[in-house]
């Protein structure tokens, strides 16, 4: 497995060229990037259930109206004996 070992050695040589301060700054920047990515993921996790809830409420309302359209019909009184 010389290929992987060679890459590891080259990587370690490259990292050794950075100062301790540069390494610390890169670690801080990487940690911030991870936190930002996790924040976006948690926001995205809330969007899909919210959309599903809105669609479910709309479908339920449409089913109620389709099953019983009387509440939406205008009130018509019959048999009162009065003609306009």
N, C-alpha and C positions, 0 to 999 in steps of 0.2 A: 504494500500500500504506500509506495513512495510518493504517489501524486498527492494524496491528502496530507501526508506528513510534510511535504515540500510547501504546500500552501500554508499550513499552520506555521511553519518556521518563517516564511516570508511575511505573514501577517504579524507575527510577534516582532520581527525586525522593524516593520513599519510603525507599529504602535510604540516601540521603544524610542522612536525619533521624536515623538510628541513630548512636550513638557508635562509635568504633573498638573499644572494649571490648565493647559489645553484639554487634557483628559477629563478633568473635573467639569470644565465648561461643556464638553460634549456629552458627558453623562447627565448633566442638568438639563440640557436641551433635549436629549432623548427622553428623559422622564417627563418633561412637559408635553412632548409630542404624544406620548402614550396616554397621559391624562386627558388631553384634548380629544384624542380618538375615542377613548372610553366614554367621555361626556357626550359625544355625538351619537354613539351607539345606544346609550341609555335613552336619549331623546327619541331616537328612531324606534326604540322598542315601545314607546308610548303611542306613537302615531298610528300604527296599524290597528291596535285594539280600539282606539278612539274612532277610526274610520269604520271599523266593523260595527261598533255600537250605533253609530249614526245610521248606517244602512239598515241595521236590524230594526231600529225604531221606525224608520220610514216604511219598511216592508210590513211591520205589524200594523201601523196606521192605515196603510193601503188595504190590508186584509180586513180590518174592521169596517172600513168604509165600503168595501166591495160586498161584504157579507150583510151589512145593514145600512143601506143608503137613506133610510127614512130620516135620520137626524139632519141630513143636509138638504132634504127637500123642503120647499116652502110650505108653511102651514096652510092647509086648505080645510075650511069648515064646510061640511056637507050636512044637509038636513036641518038647517036653521029655519027654513021657511021664509026667509027674506030674499027678495031678488033686487039687484041693484037697478 
